[in-house]
Amino acid sequence: MKHSDTLNTFSSGFIAPPSPKPISRHLMIILSIMVAIFTIGVGALLVQQHNHLLEDRVDLQVNGLSKDFLVLLNQQSAGLSTALQLIIADPSVKNDLIEGRRDHLLAKWQGIFKEMKKENKITHFYFLDKKRVCLLRVHKPEKYGDLINRFTAQEAEWTRKSSSGIEIGPLGTFTLRVVQPVFDGNTLIGYVELGKEIEDVLNVLHTYGSNEITVLIHKEYLKRQPWEEGMQMMNREANWEQLPRDAIVYTSLHDRLPGQMVSIVKNYSVGHDPKVTKDQEILYNTKRWRASIIPLKDVSGKEIGALFMMNDISTERSEFIHFLIQNILIGLTLMGLLLGFIFLVLRRTDTNIHLQQNSLRESQEEIDTLAFFDQLTGLPNRTLLLDRLKQAIANSTRNSHYGALLFIDLDNFKTLNDTVGHEVGDILLQQVAERLRACVREGDTVSRFGGDEFVVILSGLSKNETEAATVSEMVAEKILASLNQIYFLGNVSHRSTASIGVTLFRGDRMSVDDLMKQADLAMYQSKEGGRNGLSFFDPDMESALKKRSLLEEDLRRGIDECQFVLYYQAQVLDNSYITGTEALVRWQHPKRGLVGPVEFIPVAEETGLILPLGDWILKTACKQLAEWSHGSCTEHITMSVNVSPRQFSQSNFVERVLSIIDETGANPQRLKLELTESLLLQNIEEVIEKMVALKDAGVYFSLDDFGTGYSSLAYLKRLPLDQLKIDQSFVRDILSNTNDAIICKSTIALAESMGLSVIAEGVETQEQWNVLADLGCHAYQGYWFSRPLPLEEFETLLKIPTNDLSSEKA
C-alpha cells in the first residue's frame, strides 16, 4: 500500500477557509481596543509594581536603620564597658566603695569625668553601693544619697557582670547606661555606672542617611518638670501639651513637625499600632516623604517610645512618572506600527490564500506521514500497523480467506548497538526494512513495530488453512534467508539472524491484541528453540504460559503462607548405619495436596522466589539439626541442604548462613551444604572465598550431581570440598552400562586421591549397592534404604536397629 492510500484512509477532504478580507476592518477595531486595554493594563501594572518596589525599599531602609541603631548602641556600650573595666581595675575604687569615701572618689575621678564628658559626651558618672544608693554622682556632687533602682543595676547584680541598655534618664531623655558590679570576693559592695544621652547616635544615623528622624517617649513614663528641664537644657522646644500621649525628645528637622507628621504621631499615640500608620506619604518642604515608625524598647524589653523616619521619595516618584510616560509613548508607537503591519498582512492574505491552501494540503500529507510512518525506515509504524491489521481482519471476514501475522525480532541486535554504535545499528534496520519489502507482495504490509521488531501482515492467502499455513511458512523462510545474508554497514560487515513467530487468522474471532500476543509468543518460542528460525503459534503454548503464571502466583502465596514442609532421606554407611539425612522440600498445597519439587523449583529459580524459599529451607533444617543435637539417637546426624546458584551468588550469603546458624543454635559441623557444578561457571574466585569463609566456621561442603556438569579439575582441586556425590543417572544404569560403571569408579578414585569422601545417590536395589561397594563406595542414599520421609517417620526410622534397616526397606 502506498503512502497516498494511507492518507486517503486517515484524512478527510480539505475545506478551504473563507477569505479574511471581509472581516479585516472589524478585526482592526478589535485589535485597537485590545491594544488600548493592554496599554492601560500595563500602565496600571507598572504603577502597582513601582509602589511595591518603593514599599520594599522603604522597608529595607527601616530595617537598615534599626540595625544601624542597634550597632551604634552596641559600639557605644562596648566603649563604655571598656572604660569601666579600667576604672574597676584601680584597687582604690574597691577600697573607697567598701569604706564609703565619697570625697576621696570625687577628688580622684572628677577630672577624668570632665575629660570623658568632653571627648565621649559622657553625661554622668556614678558610684553606688550594694543597696543601689548613690555614693557619688561625679557630675553633680551636691546631689547624692537618693535611691537609684534601675534595671541595668539589677541585671548587673543578677549576672555578676557588666550590664548595658537604654533607659529613660532623669531629664526625660533616652540614656545609654553601662553598669559594672564590684565584688569583694563573693560579696557585692557596689556598682560603677557610666551613661550618656543617645543624641549623638541619632545624629550619626541622620548624618549618614537621607532620612529625617524624630524620637518620642510615651508620656506615661515621664514627669513633666524634668522633661521640660531636659528639653530646655538641650535648647529644644518643651511643649508638654503638644502631643496627647507622647513627648518628643529628639528631631533632626530644623522646623516644627509638619502637620501631617503630627497627625501620624497622634494616630500612633492613640492606637499604638504601627500597621495603621506605617508607610504613609506626606508633603514637607515641597517634597514628598514616606513616614515609617520603629518602636523603641528599653533594656527590660518594654516599649517606651518610637522612632519616626521620613524618607524622601519625591525624586523617585518624578523619575517614575517620566519613565512611565516615555514607555507608554514608545509602546503606543510600536503598537501603531504593529497594527499597520497587521493591516498590510491581512490585505495581502486574500491574494495568497490559494497558495496557502495548496501548502496546507502538502503539510497535511507530511503530518500524516510523520504520524503513521517510521522516520528511520519509512515503514508504517505501530499506529498504522494496527489499523491495517483491523482492515485485514475485516477483509478476511468478508471473503473468508485466511491471513497471517508474522512477528520478526532481530537476534542479538543489542550486542551490535553496544559494540559498534547506534548509528551502525540504524543502518542495519534500514537495510532490514528494504529486504522485508522485497520479500512480500505489494498489497501486504511491512511495519516497524519498535526497536528491532518488525511485523508483516499477509492478506488474502487461501480459504484452506493448510494452504494458508504453507504460504506463510514459505514467506517466513524467504524472509529468514534474506535477513541471513551479509550486511555492509559502512566500513563494517555483519551477519544477522532473526526469530519469527507466525499466527493465522480468519474472520473476527480474534481481536487485534490477541493476534499480536499470539505472534509474539510464537516468536519467543523461536528464540527458545535456538534463534534463527520460525514457529507457528500453538494454543498449547498459551495454555502452558497461563499455567506457569498461575503456578508462580500460587508459589508466591505458598511462601507467604508457609505451605512448605521438609522431608528427610537417610544417608547410610556400608553396614546400613544412618549417619545423616538430606533435607528435601515438599509443597503442601491446600488444593493439590503434596507437590514434588520438580514442579515448582524451576519456576522458583526463574522468578527469584528460590531466595526466600531457600532461606526458609536452611533455617528450618538448622532448627531441626539443633533439636536433634539433644537426643541420643539423633545427636550424630548430619544435615545436607541444597543451595541454588542464585542463592549462593547473593553478596550476603555467607553472613546469612552464619546468622541462621547462630539464631537456631545448630552445630555447623553437622551442616553440609550441597552445591551444583553449574556454580563453578560463576566467578570462581568469589565462590572459593565464600566457601572458605563458611568452611572456617565449621560448615561442610558436598558437590552434588558430580559428573553431569562442566567442572574443571583445575578448579575442583582449589575448592574446599569435603565430599563428591555421584549423580543418580550414573547409578541407575550401572548394572547395564559399562560407561556408567567406569564413571562411578573414576569418581570414587578421584575422591580418594583428593582426600574427599564420596556418596552415591539413587541406590534403589541390592545389586546397585553391591556393585558400588565393590567399586569402593561406602556411603549411599536412595530408595533401597529409605524414601524421603516426614519428620516423625524419619525419627522412627532412626530407632530401627542397624542390621534391620536393609531388610526393613526390602
C-alpha positions in Angstrom: 0.0 0.0 0.0 1.3 3.4 -0.9 1.5 6.5 1.3 -1.2 8.2 -0.6 -3.6 5.3 0.2 -2.8 5.7 3.8 -3.5 9.4 3.6 -6.9 8.7 2.0 -7.6 6.3 4.8 -6.9 8.8 7.6 -7.6 12.2 6.1 -10.9 13.7 5.1 -11.4 16.2 2.3 -9.8 19.6 2.8 -12.1 22.6 3.1 -10.5 26.0 2.4 -11.2 28.6 5.0 -13.1 31.8 3.9 -11.1 34.8 2.8 -10.3 37.1 5.8 -10.8 40.3 3.7 -14.5 41.0 4.8 -13.6 40.9 8.5 -10.3 42.8 8.3 -12.0 46.1 9.3 -13.7 44.5 12.3 -10.5 42.7 13.2 -8.6 46.0 13.2 -11.2 47.6 15.5 -11.0 44.7 17.9 -7.2 44.8 17.8 -7.2 48.6 18.5 -9.5 48.1 21.5 -7.2 45.2 22.7 -4.2 47.5 22.4 -5.8 50.2 24.4 -6.9 47.8 27.1 -3.4 46.3 27.1 -1.7 49.7 27.4 -3.9 50.8 30.3 -3.4 47.4 32.0 0.4 47.6 31.6 0.4 51.2 32.9 -1.6 50.2 35.9 0.6 47.2 36.5 3.7 49.4 36.3 2.3 51.8 38.8 1.4 49.0 41.2 4.8 47.4 40.7 6.5 50.7 41.4 4.5 51.2 44.6 5.5 47.7 45.7 9.2 48.3 44.9 9.1 51.6 46.7 7.5 50.0 49.8 10.1 47.2 49.7 12.9 49.8 49.5 11.5 51.8 52.4 11.1 48.5 54.4 14.8 47.8 53.7 15.7 51.3 54.9 13.6 50.9 58.0 15.3 47.5 58.7 18.7 49.0 57.9 18.0 52.0 60.2 17.0 49.7 63.0 20.1 47.5 62.6 22.4 50.6 62.3 20.8 52.0 65.5 21.5 48.7 67.4 25.0 48.5 66.0 25.8 52.1 67.1 24.4 51.4 70.6 26.4 48.2 70.9 29.6 50.1 69.8 28.9 52.8 72.4 28.2 50.2 75.1 31.4 48.4 74.3 33.4 51.6 74.7 31.7 52.4 78.0 32.3 48.9 79.2 36.0 49.1 78.4 36.3 52.4 80.3 34.5 50.8 83.3 36.9 47.9 83.3 39.8 50.3 83.5 38.2 52.1 86.4 37.4 48.9 88.3 41.0 47.8 87.8 42.1 50.6 90.2 42.4 49.0 93.7 41.4 52.3 95.3 37.9 52.1 93.8 37.1 48.9 95.7 38.6 50.2 98.9 36.7 53.5 98.6 33.4 51.7 97.9 33.9 49.5 101.0 34.7 52.5 103.2 32.1 54.7 101.6 34.6 57.5 101.0 32.7 59.8 98.6 35.1 62.7 98.9 38.1 60.6 98.0 36.3 59.2 95.0 35.2 62.7 93.9 38.6 64.2 94.2 40.2 61.4 92.2 37.7 61.0 89.4 36.3 64.5 88.9 38.9 65.4 86.4 38.7 62.2 84.5 34.9 62.6 84.2 35.4 66.0 82.6 37.8 64.6 80.0 35.4 61.8 79.3 32.5 64.2 79.1 34.4 66.4 76.6 35.8 63.6 74.4 33.0 61.0 74.6 30.0 63.1 75.6 29.6 61.2 78.9 26.7 62.8 80.8 27.1 61.1 84.2 29.5 59.0 86.3 28.0 57.3 89.4 29.4 55.2 92.3 26.6 53.3 94.0 26.6 50.9 97.0 25.1 47.5 97.0 21.8 48.9 98.2 21.7 51.0 95.0 22.2 54.2 97.0 24.2 56.8 95.1 27.6 57.2 96.9 28.7 59.8 94.4 27.5 61.5 91.2 30.6 62.9 89.8 28.7 65.4 87.5 26.6 66.7 90.4 28.5 66.2 93.6 25.9 68.2 95.6 23.2 65.5 95.0 23.8 62.1 96.4 22.2 59.7 98.8 19.0 59.2 96.7 17.9 55.7 95.7 18.6 54.6 92.1 16.7 51.4 91.3 17.3 50.8 87.5 17.0 47.6 85.5 20.7 47.8 84.4 21.8 47.8 88.0 19.5 44.9 88.8 20.7 42.9 85.8 24.3 43.5 86.7 23.7 42.2 90.2 21.9 39.0 88.8 24.5 38.2 86.1 27.6 39.4 88.1 28.9 41.1 85.0 28.6 44.3 83.1 25.1 45.3 82.0 24.0 47.9 79.5 20.9 49.2 77.8 18.7 52.2 77.0 16.7 53.7 79.9 14.8 57.0 80.4 17.1 59.5 82.0 16.1 61.8 84.9 15.5 64.7 82.5 13.1 62.7 80.3 15.6 61.7 77.6 16.8 58.3 76.4 20.0 57.4 78.2 22.5 54.6 77.4 23.7 53.2 80.7 26.5 50.8 81.4 26.8 49.4 84.9 29.7 47.3 86.3 29.1 45.4 89.6 32.0 45.4 92.1 32.5 42.4 94.3 34.8 41.8 97.3 35.1 38.0 97.0 31.5 36.9 96.7 30.1 40.0 98.4 28.6 42.7 96.3 30.0 46.0 97.6 28.7 48.4 94.9 28.5 49.5 91.3 30.2 51.9 88.9 28.0 53.4 86.2 28.7 55.5 83.1 25.9 57.0 81.0 25.3 59.2 78.0 22.4 60.5 76.1 21.8 58.8 72.7 21.5 62.1 70.8 24.9 61.6 69.2 23.8 58.1 68.0 20.7 59.7 66.4 22.8 62.4 64.9 25.1 59.8 63.3 22.0 57.9 61.9 20.8 61.2 60.4 24.2 62.3 59.1 24.9 59.1 57.2 21.4 58.6 55.8 19.0 60.5 53.7 16.3 60.3 56.3 14.8 62.7 58.8 14.4 61.2 62.3 12.1 62.1 65.2 12.1 60.3 68.5 9.4 60.4 71.2 8.7 58.8 74.6 5.4 57.8 75.9 4.3 60.4 78.4 3.3 57.8 80.9 7.0 57.1 81.6 7.9 60.8 82.0 7.4 63.6 84.6 6.6 67.0 83.1 9.1 69.1 85.1 12.2 67.0 84.5 11.3 66.6 80.8 10.8 70.3 80.3 14.1 71.0 82.1 15.9 68.5 79.9 14.5 69.9 76.7 15.4 73.5 77.7 18.9 72.3 78.6 19.3 70.9 75.1 17.8 74.1 73.6 14.6 72.4 72.3 11.0 73.3 72.4 9.4 71.9 75.5 5.6 72.0 74.9 4.1 69.3 77.1 0.6 69.7 75.6 1.8 69.4 72.0 1.0 65.7 71.7 -1.7 63.8 73.6 0.3 60.8 74.9 3.9 61.2 73.7 6.7 63.7 74.1 9.3 64.4 71.5 12.8 64.1 72.8 14.7 64.4 69.5 14.2 65.5 66.0 16.5 66.1 63.0 14.0 68.6 61.5 15.1 72.2 61.7 11.5 73.4 61.6 8.5 72.3 63.5 6.9 69.0 62.7 4.8 69.1 59.6 1.1 68.9 60.2 0.7 65.5 58.5 3.5 64.1 60.7 1.8 65.4 63.8 -1.4 63.7 62.7 0.5 60.4 62.2 2.1 60.7 65.6 -1.3 61.4 67.2 -2.8 58.4 65.5 0.0 56.2 66.6 -0.3 57.5 70.1 -4.0 56.6 70.2 -3.7 53.1 68.9 -0.1 52.2 69.3 -0.5 50.1 66.2 2.4 50.7 63.7 0.5 48.9 61.0 -2.1 51.7 61.0 0.3 54.5 60.3 3.2 52.7 58.6 4.4 54.0 55.2 2.1 57.0 54.8 3.1 59.7 52.3 3.3 63.3 53.4 4.3 66.7 51.9 7.1 68.6 53.6 9.2 71.5 52.3 7.7 71.0 48.7 8.9 67.3 48.8 7.1 64.1 49.1 8.1 61.9 52.0 7.2 58.4 53.2 6.8 58.2 57.0 7.5 55.0 58.9 7.6 54.0 62.5 10.1 51.9 64.5 9.0 51.0 68.1 11.8 51.6 70.7 12.2 49.4 73.7 14.3 49.9 76.8 16.7 47.3 78.2 13.9 45.5 80.0 12.0 44.9 76.7 9.2 47.4 77.5 8.1 49.7 74.6 8.6 53.2 75.9 8.8 55.2 72.7 9.1 55.2 69.0 11.4 56.4 66.2 9.8 58.1 63.2 11.6 58.0 59.9 10.8 60.3 57.0 12.2 59.1 53.6 12.4 61.4 50.6 10.7 59.8 47.7 9.9 62.8 45.6 12.9 62.2 43.2 11.9 58.5 42.6 8.3 59.5 42.0 9.1 62.1 39.4 11.6 59.7 37.7 9.0 57.0 37.6 6.4 59.3 36.1 8.9 60.3 33.3 9.7 56.6 32.8 6.0 55.7 32.6 5.2 58.4 30.1 8.2 57.6 28.0 7.4 53.9 27.9 3.8 54.5 27.1 4.7 56.6 24.2 7.2 54.1 22.9 4.6 51.3 23.4 1.9 53.2 21.5 4.3 53.8 18.7 5.3 50.2 18.5 1.6 49.1 18.7 0.8 51.5 15.9 3.5 50.1 13.8 2.3 46.6 14.6 -1.3 47.4 13.8 -0.2 48.9 10.5 1.8 45.8 9.7 -1.1 43.5 10.6 -3.4 45.5 8.3 -1.0 45.1 5.4 -0.7 41.4 6.1 -4.5 41.0 6.2 -4.8 42.8 2.8 -2.2 40.5 1.3 -3.7 37.4 2.8 -6.6 37.3 0.3 -4.1 37.3 -2.6 -2.1 34.4 -1.2 -5.0 32.3 0.0 -4.9 29.8 -2.8 -1.2 29.2 -2.4 -1.7 28.6 1.3 -4.5 26.1 0.5 -2.0 24.1 -1.6 0.6 24.4 1.1 -1.9 23.2 3.8 -2.6 20.1 1.7 1.1 19.3 1.4 1.5 20.0 5.1 -1.4 17.6 5.9 0.2 14.9 3.9 3.5 15.5 5.7 1.8 15.4 9.1 0.1 12.1 8.2 3.5 10.7 7.1 5.0 11.7 10.4 2.1 10.3 12.3 1.8 6.9 10.6 5.3 6.1 9.3 8.6 5.3 11.0 11.1 8.1 10.3 14.1 5.8 10.2 12.9 3.1 7.8 9.9 4.7 6.1 7.8 1.7 7.1 4.3 2.0 8.7 4.6 2.5 12.4 2.7 0.8 15.2 -0.4 3.1 14.8 -0.8 2.4 11.1 0.0 -1.3 11.6 -2.9 -1.8 14.0 -5.2 0.0 11.6 -4.0 -2.2 8.7 -4.5 -5.3 10.8 -8.1 -4.2 11.6 -8.7 -3.8 7.8 -7.1 -7.2 7.1 -9.4 -8.9 9.7 -12.4 -7.1 8.2 -11.5 -8.2 4.7 -10.9 -11.8 6.0 -14.4 -11.7 7.4 -15.9 -10.7 4.1 -14.0 -13.0 1.8 -13.4 -15.9 4.2 -9.7 -16.0 3.2 -7.0 -16.7 5.8 -4.4 -14.0 6.7 -1.1 -14.4 8.6 0.7 -12.2 11.1 4.5 -12.5 11.2 6.3 -11.1 14.3 10.0 -10.7 13.5 12.7 -9.9 16.1 16.4 -9.5 15.2 18.7 -11.7 17.2 21.4 -10.1 19.3 20.7 -6.6 17.9 21.6 -5.0 21.3 25.1 -6.5 21.0 25.6 -4.8 17.7 24.5 -1.4 19.1 26.7 -1.8 22.2 29.8 -2.8 20.2 29.8 -0.6 17.0 27.3 2.1 18.0 23.7 3.1 17.4 24.5 4.8 14.0 25.5 1.4 12.6 22.5 -0.2 14.2 20.3 2.3 12.4 21.8 1.4 9.1 21.1 -2.3 9.7 17.5 -1.5 10.5 17.1 0.4 7.2 18.6 -2.5 5.2 16.4 -5.0 7.1 13.3 -2.9 6.1 14.4 -2.9 2.4 14.8 -6.7 2.4 11.5 -7.2 4.1 9.7 -5.1 1.4 11.3 -7.2 -1.3 10.0 -10.5 0.3 6.3 -9.7 0.3 3.6 -8.7 -2.2 2.7 -5.1 -2.9 -0.6 -5.5 -1.1 1.0 -6.9 2.1 2.1 -4.7 5.0 5.6 -4.4 6.4 5.8 -2.4 9.6 8.5 -1.5 12.1 6.8 -2.3 15.4 9.5 -0.8 17.6 13.3 -1.1 18.3 14.5 -4.2 16.4 11.0 -5.7 16.0 9.1 -5.8 12.7 5.6 -7.1 11.8 4.4 -8.4 8.4 0.7 -8.8 7.5 -0.1 -11.3 4.7 -3.7 -10.9 3.4 -5.9 -13.0 1.2 -3.8 -16.2 1.4 -6.4 -19.0 0.9 -9.7 -20.4 2.2 -7.9 -23.6 3.2 -6.0 -23.4 6.5 -3.2 -25.8 5.4 -2.6 -24.0 2.2 -2.5 -20.6 4.1 0.0 -22.0 6.6 2.2 -23.4 3.7 2.3 -20.0 2.0 3.0 -18.2 5.3 5.9 -20.7 6.0 7.3 -20.1 2.5 7.3 -16.3 3.0 8.8 -16.6 6.5 11.6 -18.9 5.1 12.2 -16.4 2.4 12.5 -13.6 5.0 14.9 -15.7 7.1 17.1 -16.4 4.1 17.1 -12.8 3.0 17.9 -11.5 6.5 20.7 -14.1 6.9 22.7 -12.5 4.0 25.7 -10.4 4.9 25.1 -6.7 5.6 27.6 -4.0 4.6 27.2 -1.3 7.2 29.6 1.4 6.2 33.0 0.1 7.0 31.5 -2.8 8.9 30.4 -6.1 7.5 27.9 -8.0 9.7 25.7 -11.1 9.7 22.4 -11.1 11.5 19.7 -13.6 12.1 16.1 -13.3 13.1 13.4 -15.2 15.0 9.9 -15.3 13.5 6.6 -16.1 15.1 3.6 -16.8 12.8 -0.1 -16.9 13.6 -3.0 -17.4 11.2 -6.4 -15.6 11.4 -9.7 -15.6 9.6 -12.7 -13.6 10.4 -13.1 -11.5 13.5 -12.9 -14.4 16.1 -9.7 -12.9 17.4 -9.0 -9.3 18.4 -6.0 -7.3 17.3 -4.4 -7.6 20.7 -4.9 -11.3 20.9 -3.3 -11.8 17.4 -0.3 -9.7 18.4 0.1 -11.7 21.6 -0.1 -15.0 19.7 2.6 -13.9 17.2 4.8 -12.6 20.0 4.5 -15.9 21.9 5.4 -17.8 18.7 8.4 -15.6 18.2 9.7 -16.3 21.7 9.3 -20.0 21.1 11.6 -19.5 18.1 14.1 -17.7 20.5 14.0 -20.6 22.9 14.4 -23.0 20.1 17.9 -21.6 19.3 17.0 -18.4 17.3 17.3 -18.0 13.5 14.1 -19.9 13.0 10.3 -19.7 12.8 7.5 -21.1 14.9 3.7 -21.2 14.4 1.5 -20.3 17.3 0.3 -23.3 19.2 -2.7 -23.0 21.5 -0.9 -25.3 23.9 1.8 -22.7 24.2 -0.6 -20.1 25.6 -2.1 -22.6 27.9 1.3 -23.6 29.3 2.1 -19.9 29.8 -1.1 -19.3 31.7 -0.5 -22.4 33.7 3.0 -21.3 34.6 1.7 -17.8 35.5 -0.9 -19.4 37.9 1.9 -21.6 39.4 4.0 -18.6 40.0 1.1 -16.8 41.7 0.4 -19.9 43.8 4.1 -20.2 44.7 4.3 -16.7 46.0 1.2 -17.2 48.1 2.6 -20.5 49.4 5.8 -18.9 50.5 3.9 -16.1 52.2 1.6 -18.6 54.0 4.4 -21.1 54.8 2.8 -24.0 52.9 6.1 -25.9 52.6 7.4 -28.9 54.7 10.7 -30.7 54.8 11.1 -34.4 54.1 14.2 -36.3 55.1 16.0 -39.0 53.2 18.6 -41.2 55.0 22.3 -41.3 54.2 23.9 -44.6 55.3 27.3 -46.3 55.6 28.2 -49.8 54.5 26.5 -51.5 57.4 23.3 -49.6 56.9 24.2 -47.2 59.8 22.3 -43.9 59.3 24.9 -41.1 59.5 22.9 -38.2 58.0 20.0 -37.0 56.0 19.2 -34.7 53.1 16.5 -32.1 53.7 14.1 -32.2 50.7 11.3 -29.6 50.3 7.7 -30.5 49.5 4.8 -28.2 48.9 1.7 -28.9 50.9 -0.7 -27.3 48.5 -4.2 -26.6 50.1 -5.9 -27.9 46.9 -3.4 -30.0 45.0 -2.1 -31.9 48.0 1.6 -32.8 48.3 3.6 -31.3 45.3 7.1 -32.5 44.5 10.0 -30.1 43.9 10.2 -31.0 40.1 7.0 -29.0 39.5 7.9 -25.8 41.4 11.7 -25.5 41.9 12.4 -24.5 38.2 9.8 -21.7 38.4 11.2 -20.6 41.7 14.7 -20.4 40.2 13.4 -18.4 37.2 11.4 -15.9 39.2 13.8 -15.4 42.1 11.4 -17.0 44.6 14.1 -19.5 45.3 15.7 -16.9 47.5 13.0 -16.7 50.2 12.2 -20.4 49.8 15.9 -21.4 50.2 16.2 -19.2 53.2 13.2 -20.9 54.8 14.6 -24.4 54.0 18.0 -23.6 55.5 16.5 -22.1 58.6 14.0 -25.0 59.1 16.8 -27.6 58.6 19.1 -25.8 61.1 16.3 -25.7 63.7 15.8 -29.4 63.3 19.5 -30.1 63.5 19.7 -28.1 66.7 16.8 -30.1 68.2 18.4 -33.4 67.2 21.6 -32.4 69.0 19.8 -33.1 72.3 18.8 -36.7 71.5 20.9 -39.8 72.0 19.6 -41.4 68.7 19.9 -38.2 66.7 22.9 -36.2 68.0 25.3 -37.8 65.4 23.1 -37.0 62.4 24.4 -34.6 59.7 22.0 -32.4 57.7 22.5 -31.9 53.9 20.8 -28.8 52.4 20.8 -28.0 48.7 21.9 -24.4 47.8 20.9 -23.0 44.4 23.5 -21.0 42.4 21.2 -17.9 42.6 21.1 -18.2 46.3 24.8 -18.8 46.6 25.6 -15.7 44.4 24.0 -13.3 46.8 26.5 -10.9 48.3 25.4 -11.5 51.8 25.1 -15.3 51.5 27.9 -16.1 54.0 26.6 -13.6 56.6 23.0 -15.0 56.1 24.1 -18.6 56.7 26.2 -17.7 59.8 23.3 -15.7 61.1 20.9 -18.6 60.8 23.4 -21.0 62.5 23.7 -18.5 65.3 20.0 -17.9 65.6 19.0 -21.6 65.6 21.9 -22.9 67.7 22.8 -25.5 65.1 26.2 -27.2 65.1 27.9 -26.0 61.9 30.0 -29.2 61.8 26.7 -31.2 61.4 25.6 -28.9 58.5 26.5 -29.9 54.9 25.7 -27.6 52.0 25.3 -29.3 48.7 26.5 -27.2 45.7 25.9 -28.0 42.0 28.6 -27.9 39.3 26.9 -25.1 37.5 28.0 -22.9 40.4 31.6 -23.2 39.1 30.6 -21.4 35.9 30.3 -18.2 38.0 33.2 -16.1 39.4 35.3 -19.0 40.8 37.4 -16.7 43.0 34.2 -15.4 44.7 32.9 -18.9 45.1 36.1 -20.1 46.7 36.2 -17.0 49.0 32.6 -17.7 50.3 33.3 -21.4 50.7 36.5 -20.8 52.7 34.6 -18.3 55.0 31.9 -20.9 55.8 34.5 -23.7 56.0 36.3 -21.7 58.7 33.1 -21.6 60.6 32.9 -25.5 60.5 30.4 -25.9 57.6 30.9 -29.0 55.3 30.5 -28.9 51.5 29.4 -31.6 49.1 29.5 -31.3 45.3 26.1 -32.5 44.1 25.3 -34.4 40.8 29.1 -34.8 40.2 29.9 -35.6 36.6 26.8 -34.1 35.0 28.2 -30.5 34.7 31.3 -28.8 33.4 33.6 -28.7 36.4 37.3 -28.4 35.7 39.7 -30.4 37.7 41.9 -27.3 38.0 39.0 -25.6 39.8 38.0 -28.7 41.7 41.3 -29.0 43.5 41.1 -25.4 44.7 37.6 -25.8 46.2 37.4 -26.6 50.0 35.2 -29.6 49.4 34.5 -32.5 51.8 32.5 -34.8 49.6 31.6 -35.7 46.0 28.1 -37.0 45.3 27.7 -39.5 42.4 24.6 -38.5 40.4 21.8 -41.0 40.3 21.8 -41.0 36.4 25.1 -43.0 36.6 23.9 -45.3 39.4 20.6 -46.1 37.6 22.3 -47.9 34.7 25.4 -49.1 36.5 24.5 -52.8 36.0 23.9 -52.5 32.3 26.0 -49.6 31.0 29.8 -50.1 31.2 30.5 -46.3 30.8 28.3 -45.5 33.9 30.3 -48.1 35.9 33.6 -46.6 34.7 32.4 -43.0 35.6 31.4 -44.2 39.1 34.7 -46.0 39.6 36.7 -42.9 38.3 34.7 -40.6 40.6 35.5 -42.8 43.6 39.2 -43.0 42.7 39.3 -39.2 42.2 37.7 -38.5 45.5 40.1 -40.9 47.3 43.1 -39.3 45.7 41.9 -35.8 46.7 41.1 -36.9 50.3 37.4 -36.5 49.8 34.5 -38.8 50.8 32.1 -40.0 48.2 28.4 -40.8 48.4 26.2 -42.3 45.7 22.5 -41.2 45.4 19.7 -43.0 43.7 20.5 -46.5 45.0 17.3 -48.5 44.6 18.4 -52.2 44.5 20.6 -54.6 46.4 22.6 -55.2 43.1 23.4 -51.5 42.7 24.5 -51.4 46.3 26.8 -54.4 45.8 28.4 -53.0 42.6 29.1 -49.6 44.3 30.5 -51.4 47.3 32.8 -53.4 45.1 34.0 -50.2 43.4 35.0 -48.8 46.8 31.9 -46.6 47.7 31.0 -46.7 51.3 28.1 -44.1 51.6 24.7 -44.3 50.0 21.4 -42.6 49.6 18.3 -44.0 47.8 15.0 -45.8 48.0 16.8 -49.1 48.8 17.4 -47.7 52.2 14.6 -45.1 52.6 12.3 -42.9 50.7 12.1 -39.2 51.7 10.1 -39.3 54.9 8.2 -36.7 57.0 9.9 -35.8 60.3 8.1 -38.2 62.6 8.6 -41.2 60.2 12.3 -40.4 59.8 12.8 -40.2 63.5 11.1 -43.6 63.8 13.5 -44.9 61.2 16.4 -43.8 63.3 15.3 -46.1 66.1 15.4 -49.3 63.9 18.5 -51.4 64.7 21.3 -51.1 62.2 21.2 -54.6 60.9 17.5 -54.5 60.3 17.5 -51.4 58.0 18.1 -53.1 54.7 15.7 -55.9 55.4 13.1 -53.3 56.6 13.4 -51.4 53.3 13.4 -54.6 51.2 
